[in-house]
């Protein structure tokens, strides 16, 4: 089995070499590392060339600046990675445990043995770290994605992903028109949950670096009913209601267009009900009562049902 590790770099000279070292020192896996420079203006390109000259597994791809989200999509589309079995996203400033890919590959291989054709996204836990040391876990509780709605509202982090070839082949043919809204990791999770299987390993296999120049950052992730949770919910309830208006129906239409005849039965039910819920009472009522119509928290479930009643879903 061969793994293509896809690393997008933009002005990453500060941490790049340390991250690449942890990737190339992965245990018991057959990997190649494809590094795409997204138009860096620091020493990143020189560093990548030096690394590639030392290790034949490292392949340098020079690109124009398209932003880190689309840069990962460009890597997936690159013909050089077409024949690999698995694909892992890597950020320029994190650190990987030496057994990260070994653990993920073992689990995804078992899942494929049940059905080798099913698109699979597997992701692991990790820990946040900075110059001050290690902090809390990346996912503080088990993140079992139940549907594309669930994936839509959960912060998932691409550097914890491993995806198989059937999922990769679908992703490169189904770029969302509003891809930047979801990003490479969000869109990957949404598509995987709509057409295949998403699985989670609750092991800390990556260190997610937080610093002042992160391209994307960690979102608040409250795990229990607390004073902080209550106040945060009160502050953000109205803002979420406004920002989520018509988000799910537009996503349903996007999936209907992007994935014709590919979505699973659960996703097909949700897509049909969402695309008709603002016109007819029956699908609106069916969605309101359905256990399939769920995000990952009680508060989010309340908000999406409120939007449903207001015909703003």
Backbone bond lengths (Angstrom), bond angles and torsions (degrees), N, CA, C in turn:
res aa  C-N    CA-C-N  psi(-1)  N-CA   C-N-CA  omega(-1)  CA-C   N-CA-C  phi
1 X - - - 1.459 - - 1.531 109.74 -
2 X 1.336 115.50 137.11 1.470 120.43 -177.27 1.527 109.94 -118.81
3 X 1.321 114.61 136.22 1.463 121.24 -179.12 1.523 109.04 -113.93
4 X 1.333 116.26 130.56 1.458 121.98 171.91 1.526 107.92 -100.14
5 X 1.315 116.46 115.19 1.463 121.51 175.63 1.517 107.63 -91.82
6 X 1.335 116.54 124.84 1.463 122.61 -173.39 1.519 109.14 -110.25
7 X 1.322 116.18 112.12 1.460 122.64 -174.91 1.526 109.71 -117.85
8 X 1.319 116.40 119.20 1.464 121.46 175.52 1.519 109.17 -99.05
9 X 1.326 116.22 133.50 1.463 121.59 -175.46 1.519 110.27 -124.85
10 X 1.320 115.11 133.84 1.469 120.54 169.35 1.522 108.15 -142.24
11 X 1.324 115.73 113.72 1.470 122.04 -178.64 1.528 110.96 47.72
12 X 1.322 114.83 54.24 1.461 120.04 -174.17 1.508 115.33 -104.70
13 X 1.321 118.03 20.24 1.459 120.53 -172.35 1.533 113.98 -58.20
14 X 1.328 118.06 -27.53 1.461 120.52 -173.61 1.526 113.18 -67.32
15 X 1.349 116.75 -40.70 1.459 119.94 -173.15 1.527 113.91 -120.33
16 X 1.317 118.28 -5.23 1.463 122.45 -168.67 1.520 113.22 -57.86
17 X 1.321 118.00 -48.09 1.468 120.74 -175.28 1.526 112.05 -62.86
18 X 1.324 116.87 -38.49 1.466 120.07 179.42 1.526 110.98 -65.56
19 X 1.320 116.49 -40.76 1.465 119.75 178.74 1.519 111.04 -66.22
20 X 1.326 117.90 -46.43 1.461 121.66 -179.32 1.529 110.49 -59.78
21 X 1.308 116.71 -38.66 1.476 120.96 178.96 1.532 110.55 -58.85
22 X 1.335 117.26 -43.41 1.473 119.39 -179.07 1.526 111.77 -69.58
23 X 1.334 116.95 -27.15 1.466 120.20 177.02 1.528 110.46 -73.61
24 X 1.307 116.93 -46.48 1.461 120.92 -176.76 1.525 112.59 -71.30
25 X 1.326 117.29 -17.11 1.466 121.17 179.28 1.528 112.41 -98.33
26 X 1.330 118.02 20.52 1.458 121.53 176.90 1.529 110.65 -64.62
27 X 1.328 115.01 141.31 1.469 121.23 -176.87 1.523 112.53 -83.11
28 X 1.323 116.32 136.12 1.471 123.66 163.35 1.528 114.79 56.01
29 X 1.325 117.09 37.12 1.461 121.04 174.51 1.527 109.65 -135.93
30 X 1.306 115.03 155.68 1.463 122.29 177.38 1.523 107.21 -102.99
31 X 1.321 117.25 104.96 1.462 119.77 -174.39 1.517 112.01 -128.29
32 X 1.330 114.20 156.15 1.454 123.29 165.49 1.514 107.17 -127.81
33 X 1.317 116.32 145.15 1.457 122.26 -177.72 1.526 109.32 -111.17
34 X 1.324 115.89 119.90 1.459 122.12 178.60 1.524 108.27 -107.90
35 X 1.324 116.06 114.85 1.464 121.25 -176.20 1.524 108.43 -109.35
36 X 1.317 115.91 118.43 1.462 121.08 176.63 1.518 109.41 -104.25
37 X 1.329 116.56 120.82 1.467 120.09 175.24 1.518 108.93 -87.12
38 X 1.331 115.71 124.69 1.463 122.33 -174.21 1.529 111.13 -95.67
39 X 1.348 115.35 48.52 1.459 119.83 176.49 1.509 114.49 79.09
40 X 1.330 117.77 38.01 1.472 121.31 -179.00 1.527 111.14 -62.89
41 X 1.339 114.79 150.32 1.471 120.53 176.54 1.530 110.72 -117.79
42 X 1.334 116.72 7.88 1.466 120.17 174.53 1.532 108.50 -103.10
43 X 1.312 118.92 -151.13 1.464 122.42 -176.16 1.535 112.87 -90.26
44 X 1.312 118.07 12.92 1.467 120.15 -175.07 1.526 112.84 -57.15
45 X 1.324 117.48 -44.24 1.471 119.99 -176.95 1.525 111.20 -63.23
46 X 1.326 116.44 -41.44 1.468 119.47 178.72 1.521 111.06 -64.06
47 X 1.323 116.83 -40.33 1.458 121.17 179.52 1.526 110.39 -63.95
48 X 1.334 116.67 -43.42 1.463 120.43 -179.77 1.521 110.68 -62.69
49 X 1.319 117.01 -43.41 1.475 120.99 179.88 1.528 111.15 -61.66
50 X 1.320 116.83 -40.63 1.466 120.20 179.34 1.523 110.77 -65.67
51 X 1.330 116.64 -41.66 1.464 120.66 178.68 1.523 110.17 -64.09
52 X 1.334 117.18 -43.84 1.464 121.84 -179.62 1.524 111.52 -64.05
53 X 1.326 117.01 -33.64 1.460 120.71 179.40 1.530 111.29 -68.94
54 X 1.333 116.56 -26.87 1.461 121.07 -178.44 1.525 112.96 -87.87
55 X 1.331 117.51 -24.99 1.469 120.62 -173.16 1.524 109.13 -137.92
56 X 1.332 116.18 118.22 1.466 120.87 -175.71 1.523 112.96 -68.99
57 X 1.334 118.16 -11.13 1.462 121.23 177.91 1.523 112.64 -78.38
58 X 1.333 116.54 -11.12 1.464 121.32 -176.28 1.523 109.63 -98.18
59 X 1.335 116.47 128.81 1.465 122.07 -177.51 1.531 108.68 -124.07
60 X 1.308 115.75 126.94 1.462 122.33 -176.19 1.520 110.08 -96.75
61 X 1.329 116.31 127.70 1.462 122.77 177.23 1.519 108.13 -121.69
62 X 1.325 116.19 114.89 1.460 120.51 178.60 1.524 109.59 -87.41
63 X 1.328 116.26 127.48 1.456 119.79 -179.44 1.514 112.47 -131.31
64 X 1.314 115.48 168.19 1.455 121.18 172.43 1.515 109.02 -85.76
65 X 1.310 116.78 159.13 1.458 120.95 -176.87 1.527 110.63 -71.21
66 X 1.330 115.38 114.96 1.470 121.45 177.15 1.524 111.29 -123.72
67 X 1.335 117.41 0.92 1.458 121.42 -176.13 1.515 110.63 91.19
68 X 1.337 116.61 150.88 1.464 119.74 -171.32 1.525 112.39 -64.17
69 X 1.348 118.81 -30.92 1.463 120.21 -178.72 1.526 110.70 -65.24
70 X 1.311 116.52 -51.15 1.462 120.30 -178.40 1.530 111.82 -75.28
71 X 1.315 116.97 -22.29 1.459 119.71 177.31 1.526 110.53 -62.95
72 X 1.321 117.35 -39.31 1.462 120.21 176.48 1.530 111.16 -66.34
73 X 1.319 116.86 -36.28 1.459 120.09 176.85 1.528 110.48 -64.24
74 X 1.325 116.76 -39.72 1.462 120.63 176.81 1.531 111.04 -61.70
75 X 1.332 116.42 -37.81 1.457 119.73 177.68 1.523 111.46 -65.06
76 X 1.329 116.77 -42.92 1.465 120.01 178.03 1.526 111.85 -61.22
77 X 1.327 116.15 -35.24 1.459 121.11 -177.37 1.527 112.93 -80.23
78 X 1.322 117.63 -13.41 1.466 120.56 -174.75 1.529 110.76 -63.22
79 X 1.341 118.44 129.99 1.478 121.01 -178.01 1.524 113.03 -58.80
80 X 1.309 117.59 -24.39 1.469 120.66 -177.75 1.521 113.20 -65.06
81 X 1.328 117.66 -21.74 1.467 120.33 -177.66 1.531 112.23 -103.32
82 X 1.316 117.10 8.87 1.468 121.03 -170.62 1.524 113.36 -61.83
83 X 1.327 118.37 -32.56 1.458 120.68 -170.05 1.525 114.79 -103.70
84 X 1.310 117.27 14.57 1.470 119.77 178.88 1.529 110.10 -82.80
85 X 1.331 115.28 160.36 1.461 120.83 -178.00 1.525 112.13 -88.55
86 X 1.338 115.92 -36.78 1.464 121.24 -177.03 1.525 109.93 -136.37
87 X 1.352 114.41 159.48 1.456 120.46 -174.23 1.526 109.26 -139.48
88 X 1.332 115.45 132.07 1.462 120.93 -179.18 1.528 108.97 -126.37
89 X 1.334 116.55 132.39 1.455 121.34 173.61 1.533 109.38 -83.94
90 X 1.325 116.25 144.52 1.460 120.77 177.89 1.523 109.37 -136.65
91 X 1.325 116.30 136.01 1.456 121.34 173.86 1.521 109.62 -93.26
92 X 1.319 116.53 157.77 1.459 121.22 -171.60 1.523 114.35 -75.47
93 X 1.332 117.68 -13.53 1.460 119.07 -170.32 1.523 114.34 -124.10
94 X 1.345 117.69 10.01 1.457 120.43 178.78 1.526 110.40 -93.21
95 X 1.335 115.66 -177.60 1.460 122.77 173.21 1.521 108.27 -135.11
96 X 1.336 116.65 139.10 1.466 121.44 -179.26 1.523 110.72 -107.33
97 X 1.338 116.44 140.32 1.457 120.44 168.95 1.519 109.17 -64.15
98 X 1.313 117.62 148.80 1.465 121.86 -175.53 1.526 112.78 -63.39
99 X 1.342 117.36 -23.02 1.466 120.21 -178.67 1.522 112.95 -102.39
100 X 1.332 117.82 11.75 1.465 119.85 -174.75 1.526 112.32 -56.47
101 X 1.316 117.43 -57.72 1.461 120.52 -175.46 1.523 111.84 -70.05
102 X 1.315 117.11 -31.47 1.465 119.97 177.73 1.528 111.17 -62.25
103 X 1.329 116.43 -45.63 1.466 121.18 -179.71 1.527 110.54 -65.78
104 X 1.333 116.66 -44.93 1.453 120.37 -178.83 1.529 111.59 -66.14
105 X 1.329 116.62 -41.26 1.462 119.59 -179.22 1.527 111.24 -65.25
106 X 1.325 117.00 -39.43 1.460 119.93 178.94 1.526 111.16 -61.53
107 X 1.349 116.95 -43.54 1.463 119.90 -179.03 1.536 111.48 -69.06
108 X 1.324 117.33 -45.47 1.461 118.90 -176.04 1.528 110.85 -67.79
109 X 1.334 117.47 -30.67 1.469 120.18 176.33 1.521 110.99 -65.09
110 X 1.336 116.98 -38.80 1.458 120.65 177.28 1.524 111.03 -65.48
111 X 1.331 116.68 -40.37 1.459 120.26 178.11 1.521 110.93 -64.47
112 X 1.316 116.83 -39.39 1.467 120.57 179.20 1.521 112.14 -68.39
113 X 1.321 117.43 -27.65 1.467 119.70 -179.94 1.526 111.67 -64.61
114 X 1.344 116.63 -23.58 1.458 121.08 176.78 1.521 111.09 -75.70
115 X 1.340 116.44 -34.60 1.464 122.17 177.66 1.528 107.72 -162.51
116 X 1.337 118.30 99.85 1.470 121.32 -175.17 1.517 114.55 -65.85
117 X 1.327 117.25 -12.93 1.469 119.64 -176.81 1.527 112.96 -93.38
118 X 1.325 117.52 -12.29 1.462 119.51 -173.10 1.535 111.29 -75.85
119 X 1.340 118.14 132.93 1.464 121.05 175.46 1.535 109.85 -68.38
120 X 1.326 116.98 131.84 1.461 120.93 -174.94 1.523 110.77 -130.85
121 X 1.325 115.09 134.08 1.465 122.65 167.53 1.516 107.39 -116.21
122 X 1.315 116.14 124.78 1.459 122.34 176.14 1.520 107.88 -119.14
123 X 1.324 116.36 138.06 1.468 118.44 176.40 1.517 110.48 -142.06
124 X 1.324 115.26 156.87 1.457 121.65 -173.92 1.519 110.87 -116.41
125 X 1.318 114.47 172.14 1.454 120.14 171.16 1.527 109.71 -86.01
126 X 1.315 115.89 177.23 1.454 121.14 179.27 1.513 109.36 -167.23
127 X 1.315 115.93 -168.93 1.457 120.08 177.40 1.524 110.33 -132.69
128 X 1.329 114.53 148.22 1.457 121.29 174.83 1.525 108.47 -82.22
129 X 1.335 116.76 140.69 1.453 118.06 173.97 1.529 110.03 -146.68
130 X 1.324 114.03 160.23 1.468 121.59 178.69 1.521 107.68 -150.48
131 X 1.318 116.20 -169.16 1.461 119.95 178.06 1.523 112.12 -61.44
132 X 1.330 116.44 -20.39 1.460 121.10 -178.70 1.525 112.48 -87.32
133 X 1.347 117.23 -3.60 1.453 120.79 179.70 1.511 112.28 113.81
134 X 1.330 115.35 -170.82 1.456 121.06 -178.01 1.523 111.28 -79.32
135 X 1.338 115.71 144.85 1.444 121.89 177.89 1.514 111.43 -118.20
136 X 1.318 115.85 -141.02 1.456 120.90 -174.82 1.522 112.22 -75.74
137 X 1.321 114.66 172.93 1.460 120.51 -179.87 1.527 110.30 -73.51
138 X 1.317 115.14 152.72 1.460 121.49 -179.67 1.527 110.82 -63.08
139 X 1.324 116.71 -49.61 1.458 122.69 174.54 1.528 106.49 -115.62
140 X 1.328 116.36 111.84 1.457 119.31 -171.88 1.521 113.58 -76.93
141 X 1.331 116.88 -13.85 1.454 120.74 173.34 1.516 108.39 -143.51
142 X 1.322 116.61 163.86 1.461 121.50 -176.55 1.520 111.08 -54.96
143 X 1.316 116.85 133.47 1.454 122.20 -176.63 1.522 110.50 -113.60
144 X 1.310 116.14 76.14 1.456 120.26 179.12 1.530 109.00 -90.87
145 X 1.318 117.27 107.78 1.453 122.90 -175.67 1.525 109.73 -74.92
146 X 1.329 116.60 124.12 1.459 120.49 -175.00 1.523 113.77 -97.68
147 X 1.338 118.42 -20.49 1.467 121.48 -178.09 1.516 109.09 -167.76
148 X 1.341 116.38 174.10 1.467 118.92 177.28 1.528 111.36 -67.38
149 X 1.331 117.84 -23.25 1.468 120.46 173.98 1.517 109.71 -67.20
150 X 1.304 115.71 -45.51 1.457 121.82 177.18 1.527 110.14 -58.24
151 X 1.332 116.86 -46.84 1.464 121.28 -179.68 1.519 111.88 -63.85
152 X 1.323 115.98 -32.51 1.466 121.44 -178.02 1.526 112.18 -61.67
153 X 1.341 117.02 -35.09 1.455 120.69 -173.09 1.524 114.27 -105.18
154 X 1.313 118.21 2.52 1.458 120.07 -179.99 1.520 110.91 -103.12
155 X 1.332 117.50 135.66 1.464 118.82 172.94 1.522 109.94 -75.70
156 X 1.316 117.04 111.51 1.456 122.64 175.96 1.518 108.83 -115.74
157 X 1.316 117.05 146.74 1.457 121.40 -169.65 1.523 110.17 -118.48
158 X 1.336 114.68 120.27 1.452 121.71 -170.17 1.508 114.89 -59.62
159 X 1.341 117.65 -29.65 1.463 118.56 -177.59 1.521 112.43 -70.17
160 X 1.352 117.37 -6.80 1.464 121.21 175.41 1.519 112.28 -97.84
161 X 1.343 118.12 3.88 1.469 122.75 -172.49 1.531 112.76 -90.46
162 X 1.342 114.15 151.19 1.458 122.91 159.20 1.521 106.36 -138.53
163 X 1.330 117.82 127.70 1.461 121.29 -179.42 1.515 110.32 -123.46
164 X 1.310 115.52 152.46 1.466 118.84 -177.82 1.522 111.24 -94.45
165 X 1.329 115.47 174.32 1.464 121.36 -174.74 1.528 113.13 -62.92
166 X 1.346 120.61 -43.17 1.469 119.02 178.22 1.532 113.04 -57.95
167 X 1.336 117.98 -37.72 1.460 120.05 177.94 1.521 110.44 -70.85
168 X 1.300 117.56 -42.59 1.471 121.13 178.72 1.528 111.17 -58.96
169 X 1.347 116.99 -42.94 1.464 120.43 -178.98 1.525 111.62 -63.75
170 X 1.333 117.27 -33.56 1.462 120.08 176.92 1.526 110.48 -72.67
171 X 1.321 116.74 -41.93 1.473 120.96 -177.10 1.526 112.42 -60.49
172 X 1.316 117.11 -41.33 1.464 119.10 -176.19 1.526 112.25 -70.95
173 X 1.330 117.18 -13.09 1.467 120.73 179.89 1.528 112.34 -105.88
174 X 1.326 117.91 -0.73 1.457 120.40 -171.74 1.525 111.59 -132.36
175 X 1.294 117.87 54.87 1.455 120.21 177.23 1.529 109.80 -71.80
176 X 1.312 116.69 125.61 1.462 120.77 179.61 1.525 110.14 -70.61
177 X 1.343 116.24 145.79 1.461 119.96 177.45 1.517 111.14 -64.02
178 X 1.340 116.97 -30.11 1.468 120.81 176.20 1.524 109.67 -109.33
179 X 1.335 116.37 45.40 1.455 122.93 -176.95 1.529 112.33 -54.22
180 X 1.324 117.29 -38.64 1.464 120.22 -176.94 1.519 112.33 -63.00
181 X 1.326 117.72 -25.76 1.460 120.73 176.59 1.523 111.15 -64.34
182 X 1.344 115.84 -39.15 1.470 120.41 -175.95 1.515 112.39 -93.47
183 X 1.326 117.14 -33.22 1.458 119.84 -175.16 1.513 111.90 77.72
184 X 1.332 116.09 171.27 1.462 120.37 -176.60 1.519 112.09 -66.51
185 X 1.344 117.22 -38.49 1.458 119.26 -178.31 1.529 111.72 -77.89
186 X 1.342 117.19 -41.72 1.457 119.95 177.71 1.515 112.56 -63.30
187 X 1.328 116.98 -45.03 1.465 120.68 -179.71 1.525 110.93 -66.42
188 X 1.334 117.40 -38.05 1.459 120.84 176.79 1.522 111.11 -59.77
189 X 1.337 117.01 -44.99 1.465 121.52 -179.88 1.522 111.34 -67.02
190 X 1.325 117.03 -39.76 1.465 121.08 179.48 1.531 110.55 -63.56
191 X 1.332 116.22 -48.76 1.465 120.02 -179.02 1.530 110.60 -64.58
192 X 1.323 116.70 -44.57 1.468 119.95 -178.64 1.525 111.46 -59.56
193 X 1.329 116.96 -42.01 1.464 120.19 -179.60 1.527 111.62 -71.21
194 X 1.333 117.19 -26.12 1.467 120.66 -179.18 1.523 112.70 -80.74
195 X 1.332 117.09 -30.25 1.468 119.20 -173.01 1.519 113.90 -115.77
196 X 1.335 117.44 -17.38 1.454 119.14 -172.62 1.508 113.81 -146.70
197 X 1.328 115.38 -125.79 1.456 121.61 -173.03 1.523 110.16 -132.98
198 X 1.332 115.75 138.60 1.464 122.46 173.30 1.518 107.70 -119.05
199 X 1.331 116.55 128.89 1.461 120.63 -178.64 1.525 109.41 -131.44
200 X 1.338 115.24 156.40 1.462 122.01 -172.86 1.515 110.71 -130.65
201 X 1.341 116.34 134.23 1.463 122.60 173.60 1.522 108.11 -109.42
202 X 1.301 116.75 118.21 1.467 120.67 -176.32 1.529 111.15 -87.09
203 X 1.330 114.93 57.93 1.466 122.45 174.21 1.521 108.48 -124.40
204 X 1.321 116.80 143.67 1.467 121.73 179.49 1.530 108.96 -82.36
205 X 1.330 115.84 99.44 1.461 120.81 -174.37 1.527 113.17 -112.38
206 X 1.337 117.77 -2.91 1.459 120.89 -178.59 1.519 109.07 -144.66
207 X 1.331 115.62 147.39 1.457 122.22 171.80 1.522 108.19 -105.51
208 X 1.313 115.94 118.76 1.467 123.21 -175.44 1.524 108.39 -97.00
209 X 1.327 115.66 108.69 1.462 120.59 -174.86 1.526 111.43 -78.03
210 X 1.331 116.08 131.66 1.456 122.90 173.68 1.524 109.24 -111.84
211 X 1.326 115.49 126.54 1.465 121.21 177.89 1.517 108.11 -154.72
212 X 1.293 117.11 179.57 1.461 120.91 -172.54 1.505 115.40 -68.45
213 X 1.343 118.44 -15.58 1.465 121.06 -174.68 1.520 113.56 -111.53
214 X 1.342 118.40 18.24 1.467 120.09 178.79 1.521 111.07 -58.19
215 X 1.355 116.00 134.17 1.468 119.70 174.98 1.514 110.86 -68.83
216 X 1.329 116.60 -30.37 1.460 121.68 174.22 1.515 107.13 -141.40
217 X 1.322 116.60 152.04 1.451 119.60 -174.42 1.502 113.15 -123.96
218 X 1.312 114.21 170.66 1.457 120.53 179.70 1.507 109.70 -75.97
219 X 1.324 116.04 135.04 1.457 121.73 178.21 1.518 109.56 -91.04
220 X 1.337 117.55 157.65 1.451 120.91 174.15 1.520 109.66 -58.24
221 X 1.307 116.68 137.81 1.456 121.33 -173.75 1.517 108.89 -141.19
222 X 1.324 116.98 75.63 1.458 121.21 -178.93 1.514 109.48 -74.25
223 X 1.323 116.24 137.88 1.456 119.89 -173.92 1.515 113.56 -114.09
224 X 1.298 119.10 -4.44 1.455 119.87 179.89 1.519 109.53 -152.95
225 X 1.324 115.46 162.89 1.452 120.97 178.64 1.525 108.67 -69.68
226 X 1.317 116.91 114.72 1.454 122.03 -177.10 1.515 108.01 -145.42
227 X 1.329 116.59 170.78 1.462 120.73 177.02 1.524 110.35 -59.99
228 X 1.333 115.93 -42.54 1.463 119.56 178.77 1.509 112.15 -62.19
229 X 1.327 115.46 -40.43 1.463 120.53 178.52 1.527 110.70 -63.18
230 X 1.327 116.46 -44.61 1.464 121.18 -177.42 1.523 110.98 -63.85
231 X 1.340 116.91 -48.11 1.462 119.88 -179.50 1.527 111.74 -65.57
232 X 1.344 116.24 -39.60 1.465 119.12 178.31 1.522 110.83 -63.19
233 X 1.329 115.98 -39.59 1.460 120.83 179.11 1.522 111.21 -65.16
234 X 1.333 116.65 -43.41 1.464 120.45 179.03 1.527 111.51 -62.32
235 X 1.337 116.30 -38.61 1.469 120.25 -178.96 1.516 112.70 -69.99
236 X 1.338 115.75 -32.86 1.465 118.65 -170.07 1.532 114.53 -106.29
237 X 1.330 118.09 -6.59 1.464 119.92 -174.38 1.526 111.59 -57.04
238 X 1.341 116.62 -51.34 1.459 120.29 -178.21 1.524 111.52 -66.44
239 X 1.342 115.71 -39.70 1.464 118.75 179.34 1.521 110.86 -62.90
240 X 1.332 116.84 -41.81 1.462 119.86 178.01 1.519 111.24 -63.97
241 X 1.322 116.45 -42.51 1.459 119.77 -179.95 1.525 110.41 -58.40
242 X 1.331 116.87 -41.80 1.466 120.54 -179.25 1.530 111.13 -70.25
243 X 1.331 116.91 -43.87 1.468 119.48 -175.47 1.526 112.42 -74.79
244 X 1.344 117.27 -23.43 1.449 119.66 -179.19 1.526 113.43 -92.24
245 X 1.309 118.11 -2.91 1.456 120.46 -179.27 1.527 110.07 -57.76
246 X 1.330 116.06 126.48 1.464 125.04 178.07 1.533 113.79 64.25
247 X 1.327 117.04 9.03 1.464 120.11 179.83 1.523 111.88 -66.49
248 X 1.329 116.20 -43.68 1.459 119.14 -176.08 1.524 112.69 -73.38
249 X 1.325 117.63 -39.49 1.465 118.80 178.38 1.525 110.93 -66.73
250 X 1.329 117.21 -36.62 1.471 119.42 177.87 1.525 110.25 -68.65
251 X 1.342 116.99 -37.14 1.460 119.79 176.50 1.526 110.48 -65.49
252 X 1.331 117.22 -42.12 1.467 121.02 178.74 1.524 111.09 -58.90
253 X 1.331 116.69 -43.31 1.463 120.43 178.40 1.530 110.61 -64.75
254 X 1.340 115.89 -39.44 1.461 120.85 178.48 1.522 110.85 -60.33
255 X 1.321 116.92 -45.00 1.463 121.33 179.76 1.530 111.37 -68.05
256 X 1.320 116.31 -36.83 1.460 120.96 178.92 1.524 110.24 -62.22
257 X 1.320 116.47 -39.00 1.468 121.46 179.95 1.525 111.38 -77.96
258 X 1.351 116.29 -43.73 1.463 121.25 -173.51 1.510 113.86 -76.30
259 X 1.335 117.21 -28.88 1.462 120.79 -172.31 1.529 112.37 -125.64
260 X 1.314 117.94 53.77 1.469 118.85 -179.27 1.526 111.10 -62.38
261 X 1.334 115.53 130.52 1.470 122.77 176.56 1.523 113.91 63.31
262 X 1.342 117.73 19.56 1.461 120.34 179.81 1.522 113.13 -116.24
263 X 1.331 118.22 -22.37 1.461 119.54 -173.00 1.529 111.06 -72.33
264 X 1.339 116.17 151.46 1.456 121.33 178.38 1.529 110.53 -76.58
265 X 1.333 116.30 172.64 1.471 121.10 -173.25 1.525 112.17 -61.68
266 X 1.317 117.26 -41.67 1.457 120.36 -179.83 1.518 111.20 -63.03
267 X 1.328 116.40 -44.02 1.464 120.85 179.57 1.518 111.32 -66.04
268 X 1.327 116.79 -38.22 1.465 120.45 179.20 1.525 110.66 -62.05
269 X 1.342 117.02 -42.17 1.469 121.35 176.49 1.523 110.53 -58.91
270 X 1.326 117.26 -48.25 1.461 121.44 -177.80 1.527 111.81 -66.00
271 X 1.316 116.71 -41.35 1.470 120.45 179.55 1.524 110.80 -61.79
272 X 1.329 116.48 -46.59 1.473 120.02 -178.49 1.519 111.42 -64.12
273 X 1.321 117.75 -42.13 1.455 120.72 -179.12 1.525 111.39 -70.37
274 X 1.316 117.26 -40.13 1.464 120.52 -178.97 1.526 111.99 -66.35
275 X 1.328 116.30 -41.00 1.467 119.20 -177.07 1.529 112.76 -72.73
276 X 1.333 117.34 -14.94 1.464 119.74 179.61 1.531 113.46 -115.54
277 X 1.331 117.22 -0.97 1.465 120.08 -171.81 1.527 113.62 -68.08
278 X 1.327 118.09 -28.22 1.462 120.28 -178.81 1.530 112.66 -83.02
279 X 1.323 116.37 -5.13 1.469 120.30 -179.09 1.517 112.68 -108.34
280 X 1.352 115.98 -31.51 1.457 119.66 -173.33 1.527 111.21 -128.95
281 X 1.314 115.06 144.95 1.463 120.41 -178.11 1.528 112.70 -72.58
282 X 1.335 117.19 -37.98 1.451 120.31 -174.07 1.527 112.18 -61.03
283 X 1.348 119.45 -53.25 1.469 117.78 178.25 1.527 112.65 -63.09
284 X 1.335 116.56 -29.48 1.461 119.83 177.26 1.527 110.21 -65.53
285 X 1.320 116.50 -43.88 1.467 121.27 178.04 1.524 110.59 -66.66
286 X 1.330 117.20 -41.32 1.467 120.87 179.65 1.523 111.57 -62.54
287 X 1.326 116.41 -39.21 1.459 120.10 176.84 1.521 111.09 -66.75
288 X 1.323 115.96 -45.10 1.467 121.17 -177.52 1.530 110.84 -56.60
289 X 1.321 116.50 -38.71 1.457 121.25 -175.51 1.528 113.48 -90.52
290 X 1.324 117.18 -12.44 1.454 120.43 -173.26 1.529 112.42 -77.95
291 X 1.328 116.42 135.72 1.468 121.60 174.13 1.527 111.38 -71.77
292 X 1.328 117.38 -16.09 1.467 120.95 177.73 1.529 111.65 -74.20
293 X 1.318 116.48 -22.50 1.458 121.77 -178.02 1.527 108.39 -87.83
294 X 1.333 115.23 83.06 1.452 119.25 -173.10 1.521 111.79 -147.08
295 X 1.323 115.19 142.31 1.452 123.05 167.93 1.534 106.89 -99.96
296 X 1.303 117.47 -161.66 1.469 117.38 -171.62 1.519 114.60 -99.91
297 X 1.338 118.22 6.40 1.461 119.29 179.71 1.520 110.46 -146.94
298 X 1.321 115.17 159.46 1.462 120.65 178.70 1.521 111.17 -60.71
299 X 1.321 116.78 -43.33 1.468 121.12 -179.69 1.519 111.06 -61.73
300 X 1.320 117.13 -44.77 1.464 120.16 -179.92 1.524 111.02 -66.81
301 X 1.306 117.57 -36.34 1.465 119.99 175.56 1.525 111.82 -63.38
302 X 1.331 116.68 -38.21 1.461 120.61 176.45 1.529 110.90 -63.79
303 X 1.327 116.36 -42.77 1.468 120.64 -177.34 1.528 110.99 -66.00
304 X 1.329 117.75 -46.46 1.465 118.27 -176.99 1.534 110.98 -68.46
305 X 1.322 118.18 -29.89 1.471 119.99 176.32 1.523 111.12 -74.59
306 X 1.325 117.13 -34.25 1.457 120.09 174.22 1.528 110.33 -63.45
307 X 1.321 116.77 -43.72 1.463 120.57 176.98 1.525 110.91 -62.96
308 X 1.317 116.34 -36.54 1.456 120.89 178.40 1.524 110.79 -62.66
309 X 1.321 117.12 -44.80 1.461 121.64 179.17 1.524 111.25 -64.55
310 X 1.346 116.51 -32.87 1.466 120.99 -179.66 1.535 112.24 -85.17
311 X 1.309 116.33 2.42 1.473 121.87 -176.87 1.534 111.45 58.94
312 X 1.312 115.42 39.68 1.468 121.14 179.02 1.525 111.17 -121.62
313 X 1.315 116.22 22.36 1.454 118.72 -176.52 1.534 110.61 -79.22
